[in-house]
Amino acid sequence: FQVITGGHYDVDCRLEDPDGLVLYKEMKKQYDSFTFTASRNGTYKFCFSNEFSTFTHKTVYFDFQVGEDPPLFPSENRVTALTQMESACVSIHEALKSVIDYQTHFRLREAQGRSRAEDLNTRVAYWSIGEAIILLVVSIGQVFLLKSFFSDKRTTTTRVGS
């Protein structure tokens, strides 16, 4: 699993077997990998918790790989050696599996970067709107202030006694 967005990019994770026995438990991890062989049939439960960070929503990517890949060639378990073509296909297949892992890694990094960029874009937009409102208020205030400098104030004079 890997936390893609939210807070300090950490979650709690727990994995339980069908009997409720905890197989895996980690606290405040950003990413991790856990491999095990199931000892019995049943429903295994996993839980990602965000209890310690109630204000921040988080997005978690997780991936299950169940069992071994089926053999590339049905006759792969034979006693004789593979032909050159078959061994080249097997090595290409293994290389493509590692390419898939790299693509997954880069997609996760791209999702994190996109999330940060969208957050920054939102903050910049709000800041720009605030600055525009302040600029408008200050300019209207300056217009009224300058107008008061150049306007004639009508004063009435009264004559006392003649």
Stockholm file with secondary structure:
# STOCKHOLM 1.0

chainA/1-162         FQVITGGHYDVDCRLEDPDGLVLYKEMKKQYDSFTFTASRNGTYKFCFSNEFSTFTHKTVYFDFQVGEDPPLFPSENRVTALTQMESACVSIHEALKSVIDYQTHFRLREAQGRSRAEDLNTRVAYWSIGEAIILLVVSIGQVFLLKSFFSDKRTTTTRVGS
#=GR chainA/1-162 SS CEEEESTTSCEEEEEECTTCCEEEEEEEESBCCCCCCCSSCSCCEEEEECTTCSSCCCEEECCCCCSCCCCSSTTTTSSSCCCHHHHHHHHHHHHHHHHHHHHHHHHHHHHHHHHHHHHHHHHHHHHHHHHHHHHHHHHHHHHHHHHHHHSCCCCCCCCCCC
#=GC SS_cons         CEEEESTTSCEEEEEECTTCCEEEEEEEESBCCCCCCCSSCSCCEEEEECTTCSSCCCEEECCCCCSCCCCSSTTTTSSSCCCHHHHHHHHHHHHHHHHHHHHHHHHHHHHHHHHHHHHHHHHHHHHHHHHHHHHHHHHHHHHHHHHHHHSCCCCCCCCCCC
//
